[in-house]
């Protein structure tokens, strides 16, 4: 746990550096890059905010149907 503390502090510092104009800019982007959506998911996790409902998607690989969890950053209107 102690080894993770410096990383947590750096993450908190990064979150604290987000300013209101940054949020406005992100809201203005019609289709933000996947990395932006992943970062916002991480912010939701850090602040223990509600996330999008977990869904699954079935993929067929080598003739077998496999279920995978759908990433929230691929879902429209996450966090709104």
C-alpha positions in Angstrom: 0.0 0.0 0.0 2.8 2.4 0.9 4.4 1.8 -2.5 1.3 3.0 -4.3 1.0 6.2 -2.3 3.3 8.3 -4.5 1.3 7.3 -7.5 -1.9 8.2 -5.8 -0.5 11.6 -4.8 0.6 12.3 -8.4 -2.9 11.3 -9.7 -4.5 13.6 -7.2 -2.3 16.4 -8.3 -3.1 15.8 -11.9 -6.9 15.9 -11.1 -6.4 19.0 -9.0 -4.8 20.7 -12.0 -7.9 20.4 -14.1 -9.5 23.8 -14.6 -13.0 24.8 -15.6 -11.9 25.9 -19.2 -10.5 22.3 -19.6 -13.9 20.8 -18.8 -15.6 23.3 -21.2 -13.2 22.4 -24.0 -13.9 18.6 -23.5 -17.6 19.2 -23.5 -17.3 21.0 -26.8 -15.7 18.0 -28.5 -18.3 16.0 -30.4 -16.4 12.8 -30.4 -13.5 12.9 -27.9 -10.5 10.6 -28.4 -10.7 7.3 -26.5 -7.9 8.4 -24.2 -9.9 11.4 -23.1 -12.9 9.1 -22.2 -10.6 6.7 -20.4 -9.1 9.5 -18.4 -12.6 10.8 -17.4 -13.5 7.3 -16.4 -10.4 7.3 -14.1 -11.5 10.6 -12.6 -14.9 9.1 -11.9 -13.3 6.2 -10.2 -11.0 8.5 -8.1 -13.9 10.6 -6.9 -16.2 7.5 -6.5 -18.7 8.9 -8.9 -21.3 6.7 -10.7 -20.1 4.9 -13.8 -22.1 3.6 -16.8 -23.8 0.3 -16.3 -21.5 -2.6 -17.1 -22.5 -4.4 -20.3 -21.0 -7.3 -22.2 -20.4 -8.0 -25.8 -20.0 -11.4 -27.5 -17.1 -11.9 -29.8 -16.4 -15.1 -31.9 -12.8 -16.3 -31.8 -11.6 -19.5 -33.3 -15.2 -20.7 -33.5 -16.1 -20.0 -29.9 -18.4 -17.3 -28.6 -16.7 -15.4 -25.8 -18.2 -12.6 -23.7 -16.2 -9.5 -22.8 -17.0 -6.5 -20.6 -17.7 -3.5 -22.8 -15.4 -0.5 -21.9 -17.4 2.4 -20.6 -15.4 4.8 -22.8 -16.9 3.1 -25.9 -20.4 3.8 -24.7 -22.1 7.1 -25.7 -22.9 9.8 -23.1 -20.9 8.2 -20.3 -20.9 10.4 -17.2 -23.7 12.7 -18.3 
